[in-house]
Structure formats: C-alpha cells, structure tokens
Amino acid sequence: MVSRFWLRLGKLGLILLGSYLVFAYIVVVTIIVREELTIVDASKVISVVKSVPGTSTLEGQVRDVFGDPVPFGVIILGDHLVQADNTGAFRITNLNPGRFTLEIFAGDYAKYSREIQIEEGINHPTIKYEVGLWPQVFLVDFHIFYKGDGEIYGMVGFANGTNEPIYIEQATIINPKGEVIVDVLHDNDGFQYFTDLSNRLEVIEQPQKALKWPGQMVQGGEFPSVKGHFPPGPYTIEVHYAFQAGHDLGQYQVLTITDHLDLEKHWTPHLP
C-alpha cells in the first residue's frame, strides 16, 4: 500500500511540474509579445501592408495613324492591364502620379510604347495621328460618303509600317454589286495627285506602273467626286501592293477595306 501511495504521489508531482512549465512558458511568451508590440506601432505595420488606392485616372481612346479607332487593344501601364472596348476606349483607375511607360498591343499593329506623365486627377493622353498606332506592314485608310445627290467622294490613305518601300499598283473602289466605280490611282490623275502631296512619293513606270511608297511613311488624301447612282451599302477599296521582288514579277498582294455609305450627307469620317 505504501509503495503505491508514493507512486501515485510521484505521478501527481510530475503532472503539477509539467503544468507549471507550460504556464511559465505562456507567461514568458506573452511578456515578449507585449514588449514587441510596445516597440512596433501596430497602426504603422497595417499601413505598410495595406494597399493605398491611387488618386489618378487614365482615360483615352486607341486610334491609329489615320485617327481611326482601334478596337479591343490591350493596354499595359505599370502593373495595370486593361482591354479597350469596341470603340478603342479604355480607363485605368487607382494610379499614383509619376512617369510611366504606356504599352498597347492590338491586332496587326506594331507594338506601341511611349513614356507618359500621370498627374493628379484624370489624364487624357492623345493616341492618334503622329502618336497613334502604326501597322506592322501596310495599312489602308478608306472612307466614303455622299457629296450631293448622285455624287460621292471619299478619303484614301496609305501607311507603310516597314523599312522597305511598297509599290501600290492599283486601288479600285467597288460598289455593293461588285462593280468597279473608280480606280483611285489610274483615274483622274490619281498618281499625280499623290506625288503632289509629298516629294517622298514617286511613280514607277516599269515593269508596271505603280506608286512607290517609302518605308515608315503615312499620307492621307482624297479621291475626286464621282457622279452616278450610288445606293447606300458596303463599298470596298481593293488595293494591290507588293515589295520590290513582287513588283518586279508583277505579283501583288491584295488588301481590302470596306466602309458603309449611308444617307447622311454631312457625315464626318473620324468621329470623336
């Protein structure tokens, strides 16, 4: 009986000793944590971890070198990434003022990269014409509208985004029935018209007559009014172009752009 008593007493002592050690450990840790909290201001720790919203906004519309909207481009600014809508419009919020690199990626256009300054409030950078998107290779601008009853005219431009010259052999406008109504270059002294716009342009007679368009050049123009019956609907310009090797062989690529002719006689091609 005595031996069992002392055995139980010893077990109880070990349990009490273990409990004391655990309690002492908790007390010591609590003291250390409290001391640390008096050294480090909790409010400052939270302010460092918490993301503080910026006070600036970037709004804009992506357009190309002709001023035409470019839909669904991807815009990157710092660690922000958004996609433009079908009109090229976009908006980036929660920006901090400072210097940023604006990058835009869109379809057949070359990568766009430009340094901009973000100020307090709403920023509206211009992204068109000379600071608009360039094509990777070749871009045609085409708008057609009524000039009066039984008469149409329009805008035609070309942009060469490469460093090599491009030869434009023809640019025909086709009505909704598939009929050619005018060749912008071969009719109405079109070749001469474009060369008068810039001394960088020249007409090549051999082996086929073509308009030589230098690399990294954009130029817009108009085609003279055409009289006739022109119902509303889709009208297409078909442009035959080639680089030097293709031009020498008479082998041209075809690029088509379609625009819709409506009954608004005072339609503005480049809407705001």
C-alpha positions as CSV (number, residue, x, y, z in Angstrom):
1,M,0.0,0.0,0.0
2,V,2.9,2.4,0.9
3,S,4.7,1.8,-2.4
4,R,1.5,2.5,-4.4
5,F,0.9,5.7,-2.5
6,W,4.3,7.1,-3.2
7,L,4.0,6.0,-6.9
8,R,0.8,8.0,-7.3
9,L,2.2,10.9,-5.4
10,G,5.2,10.9,-7.8
11,K,2.9,10.9,-10.8
12,L,0.9,13.8,-9.4
13,G,4.1,15.7,-8.8
14,L,5.2,15.2,-12.4
15,I,1.8,16.4,-13.7
16,L,2.0,19.5,-11.5
17,L,5.6,20.2,-12.6
18,G,4.6,19.9,-16.3
19,S,1.6,22.2,-15.8
20,Y,3.9,24.8,-14.1
21,L,6.4,24.7,-17.0
22,V,3.6,25.1,-19.6
23,F,2.2,28.0,-17.6
24,A,5.6,29.6,-17.2
25,Y,6.2,29.3,-21.0
26,I,2.9,31.0,-21.8
27,V,3.7,33.9,-19.4
28,V,7.2,34.4,-20.8
29,V,5.9,34.4,-24.5
30,T,3.1,36.8,-23.6
31,I,5.6,39.2,-22.0
32,I,7.8,39.1,-25.0
33,V,4.9,39.7,-27.4
34,R,3.7,42.6,-25.4
35,E,7.2,44.1,-25.3
36,E,7.4,43.7,-29.1
37,L,4.1,45.5,-29.5
38,T,5.2,48.4,-27.5
39,I,8.3,48.7,-29.8
40,V,6.4,48.3,-33.1
41,D,3.4,50.5,-33.7
42,A,0.6,48.3,-34.9
43,S,-1.0,51.0,-36.9
44,K,2.2,51.5,-38.8
45,V,2.5,47.9,-39.6
46,I,-1.0,47.8,-41.0
47,S,-0.4,50.9,-43.1
48,V,2.6,49.3,-44.8
49,V,0.8,46.1,-45.6
50,K,-2.5,47.7,-46.7
51,S,-2.6,48.8,-50.4
52,V,-3.4,52.5,-50.6
53,P,-5.5,53.4,-53.7
54,G,-4.0,55.9,-56.1
55,T,-5.6,59.3,-56.8
56,S,-5.1,59.4,-60.6
57,T,-7.0,58.0,-63.6
58,L,-6.0,57.4,-67.2
59,E,-8.7,57.7,-69.8
60,G,-8.3,57.5,-73.6
61,Q,-9.1,56.0,-76.9
62,V,-6.8,54.0,-79.0
63,R,-6.5,55.2,-82.6
64,D,-4.2,54.6,-85.5
65,V,-2.0,57.0,-87.5
66,F,-5.1,57.9,-89.6
67,G,-7.1,58.8,-86.5
68,D,-9.4,55.7,-86.8
69,P,-10.4,53.9,-83.7
70,V,-8.6,50.6,-83.0
71,P,-10.9,48.2,-81.0
72,F,-10.1,45.7,-78.3
73,G,-6.4,46.7,-77.9
74,V,-4.6,45.6,-74.7
75,I,-3.2,48.5,-72.7
76,I,-0.5,48.0,-70.1
77,L,0.6,50.7,-67.7
78,G,2.9,49.7,-64.8
79,D,1.2,46.7,-63.1
80,H,-2.2,47.6,-64.6
81,L,-3.6,45.8,-67.6
82,V,-7.0,46.6,-69.3
83,Q,-8.6,46.0,-72.7
84,A,-10.2,48.7,-74.8
85,D,-13.8,48.3,-75.9
86,N,-15.1,48.1,-79.5
87,T,-14.5,51.8,-80.0
88,G,-11.0,51.8,-78.6
89,A,-12.0,53.5,-75.4
90,F,-10.3,52.4,-72.1
91,R,-10.0,53.6,-68.5
92,I,-7.4,52.8,-65.8
93,T,-8.0,53.9,-62.2
94,N,-6.1,53.9,-58.8
95,L,-2.9,55.2,-60.3
96,N,-0.3,57.2,-58.5
97,P,1.2,60.3,-60.1
98,G,4.5,59.7,-61.8
99,R,6.3,58.7,-65.0
100,F,5.0,55.5,-66.7
101,T,5.6,53.5,-69.9
102,L,2.3,53.1,-71.8
103,E,2.2,50.0,-74.0
104,I,-0.5,48.9,-76.4
105,F,-0.9,45.6,-78.3
106,A,-3.6,45.4,-81.0
107,G,-4.1,43.0,-83.9
108,D,-1.9,43.8,-87.0
109,Y,-0.5,46.9,-85.4
110,A,3.1,47.2,-84.3
111,K,3.7,47.3,-80.5
112,Y,3.1,50.8,-79.1
113,S,5.4,52.1,-76.4
114,R,5.5,55.6,-75.1
115,E,6.5,57.4,-71.9
116,I,3.8,59.5,-70.3
117,Q,3.4,61.6,-67.2
118,I,0.5,60.8,-64.9
119,E,-0.8,63.8,-63.0
120,E,-3.3,64.1,-60.1
121,G,-6.9,63.7,-61.3
122,I,-8.0,62.4,-64.8
123,N,-5.4,62.2,-67.6
124,H,-6.3,62.1,-71.3
125,P,-3.3,61.2,-73.5
126,T,-3.6,61.6,-77.2
127,I,-3.2,58.3,-79.1
128,K,-3.8,59.1,-82.8
129,Y,-2.2,60.5,-85.9
130,E,1.6,61.0,-85.3
131,V,1.3,59.4,-81.9
132,G,-1.2,56.7,-83.0
133,L,-0.7,53.1,-83.7
134,W,1.4,52.1,-86.8
135,P,0.7,49.0,-88.8
136,Q,3.2,46.1,-88.7
137,V,3.2,46.1,-92.5
138,F,0.7,48.0,-94.6
139,L,-2.5,49.9,-93.7
140,V,-5.1,51.5,-95.9
141,D,-7.5,54.2,-94.8
142,F,-10.8,54.4,-96.6
143,H,-14.0,56.4,-96.0
144,I,-16.7,57.1,-98.5
145,F,-19.7,59.4,-98.2
146,Y,-22.2,61.5,-100.2
147,K,-21.2,64.9,-101.6
148,G,-24.6,65.6,-103.0
149,D,-27.4,64.0,-104.9
150,G,-26.0,61.4,-107.3
151,E,-22.4,62.2,-106.2
152,I,-19.9,60.6,-103.8
153,Y,-16.3,61.3,-102.8
154,G,-14.0,59.9,-100.1
155,M,-10.8,59.7,-98.3
156,V,-8.0,57.3,-99.1
157,G,-4.6,57.0,-97.4
158,F,-1.7,54.6,-97.1
159,A,0.7,53.8,-94.3
160,N,3.9,51.7,-94.7
161,G,5.0,50.4,-91.3
162,T,8.1,48.6,-92.7
163,N,11.5,50.0,-93.5
164,E,11.2,48.8,-97.2
165,P,9.4,50.6,-100.0
166,I,6.0,49.3,-101.0
167,Y,4.7,49.5,-104.6
168,I,1.0,50.2,-104.9
169,E,-0.2,49.2,-108.4
170,Q,-3.9,49.9,-108.1
171,A,-6.7,50.9,-105.7
172,T,-10.1,50.3,-107.0
173,I,-13.4,51.1,-105.3
174,I,-16.2,48.5,-105.7
175,N,-19.9,49.1,-105.1
176,P,-22.2,46.6,-103.3
177,K,-22.9,44.8,-106.6
178,G,-19.2,44.1,-107.1
179,E,-18.7,46.6,-109.8
180,V,-15.7,48.9,-110.1
181,I,-16.7,52.5,-110.0
182,V,-13.3,54.2,-109.9
183,D,-9.6,53.4,-109.7
184,V,-8.1,56.0,-107.3
185,L,-4.7,55.9,-108.9
186,H,-5.3,55.3,-112.6
187,D,-8.3,57.5,-113.0
188,N,-8.4,61.3,-112.6
189,D,-4.6,61.7,-112.5
190,G,-4.5,59.8,-109.2
191,F,-0.8,59.1,-109.4
192,Q,0.0,62.7,-109.9
193,Y,-2.3,63.7,-107.1
194,F,-0.4,61.6,-104.6
195,T,3.0,62.6,-105.7
196,D,1.9,66.3,-105.4
197,L,1.2,65.6,-101.7
198,S,4.7,64.6,-100.8
199,N,8.1,64.8,-102.6
200,R,8.9,61.4,-101.0
201,L,6.5,59.7,-103.3
202,E,7.3,58.7,-106.8
203,V,5.7,57.0,-109.8
204,I,7.5,53.9,-111.2
205,E,6.7,53.1,-114.8
206,Q,8.4,49.8,-115.2
207,P,7.8,46.9,-115.2
208,Q,4.3,48.0,-114.2
209,K,3.1,51.5,-113.3
210,A,3.0,51.8,-109.6
211,L,3.2,54.4,-106.8
212,K,6.4,53.8,-104.8
213,W,5.6,54.3,-101.1
214,P,8.7,54.7,-98.8
215,G,9.1,52.9,-95.5
216,Q,7.8,54.4,-92.3
217,M,5.6,56.8,-94.2
218,V,1.9,57.7,-93.8
219,Q,-0.1,60.0,-96.0
220,G,-3.8,60.6,-96.4
221,G,-5.7,62.0,-99.4
222,E,-9.0,62.2,-101.1
223,F,-10.4,60.8,-104.3
224,P,-12.3,63.2,-106.6
225,S,-16.1,63.2,-106.6
226,V,-17.7,60.5,-108.8
227,K,-21.1,61.1,-110.3
228,G,-23.7,58.4,-110.8
229,H,-26.3,56.3,-108.9
230,F,-24.9,55.1,-105.6
231,P,-27.3,53.3,-103.2
232,P,-26.4,53.1,-99.6
233,G,-24.5,50.0,-98.6
234,P,-21.0,48.5,-98.2
235,Y,-18.3,49.9,-100.6
236,T,-14.9,48.3,-100.8
237,I,-11.5,49.5,-101.8
238,E,-9.2,46.8,-103.2
239,V,-5.5,47.7,-103.1
240,H,-2.9,45.8,-105.0
241,Y,0.6,46.2,-103.4
242,A,4.0,44.4,-103.3
243,F,7.5,44.8,-102.1
244,Q,10.3,45.1,-104.6
245,A,10.5,41.4,-105.5
246,G,6.8,41.1,-106.1
247,H,6.6,44.3,-108.1
248,D,9.4,43.1,-110.4
249,L,7.4,39.9,-111.1
250,G,4.1,41.6,-111.3
251,Q,2.8,39.6,-108.3
252,Y,0.8,41.8,-105.9
253,Q,-0.9,41.1,-102.6
254,V,-4.5,42.3,-102.2
255,L,-5.8,44.2,-99.2
256,T,-9.5,45.1,-99.0
257,I,-11.2,47.6,-96.7
258,T,-15.0,48.0,-96.6
259,D,-16.9,51.1,-95.5
260,H,-20.6,51.8,-95.3
261,L,-22.1,54.5,-97.4
262,D,-25.2,55.9,-95.7
263,L,-27.6,58.7,-96.4
264,E,-26.0,61.3,-94.1
265,K,-24.6,63.8,-96.5
266,H,-22.5,65.6,-93.9
267,W,-21.0,62.6,-92.2
268,T,-17.7,63.1,-90.5
269,P,-15.3,60.2,-91.3
270,H,-13.3,60.5,-88.0
271,L,-15.9,60.6,-85.2
272,P,-14.7,61.9,-81.8
